[in-house]
Amino acid sequence: MKERDILISGSGVAGLVLAWWLERYGFRPTIIEKSAELRTGGHAVDLWGSAVDILEWMGLLAQLERQRTRNDRGVMIAPGLQPRELDLAQICHEFASRQIEIMRGELVSALEQSISARVDFIFNNSISSIDEHADGLTVTFERGGSRDFALVVGADGQHSNVRRIAFGEEARFSHYLGGYIGGCMIPAYRELQGRVYRYVVPNKTVVLYPVRQCNEIAVAFLFRPPKRLNLHHDDLGGQMRVLQETFSGESWDVPHLLDRLDGAKGFYFEALSQITMPSWFRGRIALVGDAGYGPAPAVGGGTSLAVLGAYILAGELAEATGDHRRGLVNYQNVFGEVVTQSRSIGPAVLQSLLPSSWARICTGMLLLPLLQSLPAGIRRRIPHLPRRVRRAMQAVSRTPVKRYRSPMPC
């Protein structure tokens, strides 16, 4: 029955979680991915609260717990100041009762392995057009051919192809927050001992953390330029040049890291931009995860939102029993307020990650040891995060998620 056939564009976290639950509810999902294989690169991602619950219901929690990064301490470094150490787990406890940090590639691989035998994948291809008619959609592929589906879901990230086709150009929905992130993986050259190192100067920061499974170090460069860069998201050469120019002359390990940029594994570069849309569906086409409501790369919340959104979308479609419009309307209604609150995370976290002056850096460095010296009971009661950020993160991590009916056997 064609009404059960759903095409998902994108094999990232949102697309894979969506496919898992759709298949469980009796749909026939197909995932199309423009890359030749599963993309398992990227930085460490956080799963909070309700997102952890959903992955537990999928039977993946024990595996993800074994694969978590175990980077629970932070070290802040600024030129001319004494390094300061921070308990990162303590910060997470301010907004989430359960939290897992895991490399994005480990999470994607675990999700793919859980569905590969039950879900069809089309790699090295993409959607070129979508034509809606009375009883479904005809999707034409870039490499030729077409197929009919009941629904198409764009789970294809910040630069979503499905969003462009169905809703318009990215510039209409992408809101620049004032910074950029670039990163890569390099061979381990020093022992980090489960610590996240952060070198900071005004408007620039470099983050290092160990990836214990492969004896590598993940590197992230974040910066705030005076004005928005004129760079296409596929211009890798231009992106590397910008990082070299921006961080040239910095101290600590930064020159060593810049020397290893060229040819580094898993290089990525993104504007810290937020996707904001009035609606995540049009007709029989919907968006999930970063394609519809990305809070901005690396600022926190995006992966948990992707898991939650995919789970809720699948559940509402199942409960709508064939009325796709009712399912999509309910998806937006159930999840809309959480997404709205999540939009305050990006700007506030970016301000914290990229302090604009030495005064802000010095104040932060001086307060850290005072906080750490307090008795544990008192320390737990003193928030590290601004109130509105805590509220936004709590909205994501504590989203009440009901157990949708499961018409198919477990």
Salt bridges, closest charged atoms under 4 A:
GLU3 OE2 - ARG284 NH1 3.64
ASP5 OD1 - ARG28 NE 2.69
GLU23 OE1 - ARG118 NE 2.88
GLU33 OE2 - ARG39 NE 3.31
ASP53 OD1 - ARG98 NH1 2.56
GLU56 OE1 - ARG98 NH1 2.88
ASP72 OD1 - ARG68 NH1 3.50
GLU85 OE2 - ARG73 NE 3.10
GLU85 OE2 - ARG195 NH2 2.82
ASP87 OD2 - ARG73 NH1 3.98
GLU94 OE2 - HIS384 ND1 2.78
ASP135 OD2 - LYS2 NZ 3.48
ASP135 OD1 - HIS133 ND1 2.96
GLU170 OE1 - HIS159 ND1 2.91
GLU170 OE1 - ARG163 NH2 3.64
GLU216 OE1 - LYS265 NZ 3.35
ASP234 OD2 - HIS232 ND1 3.95
ASP234 OD2 - HIS233 NE2 3.80
GLU250 OE2 - LYS204 NZ 2.79
ASP253 OD2 - ARG190 NH1 2.72
GLU270 OE1 - HIS159 NE2 2.81
GLU319 OE1 - LYS402 NZ 3.06
ASP323 OD2 - ARG326 NE 3.86
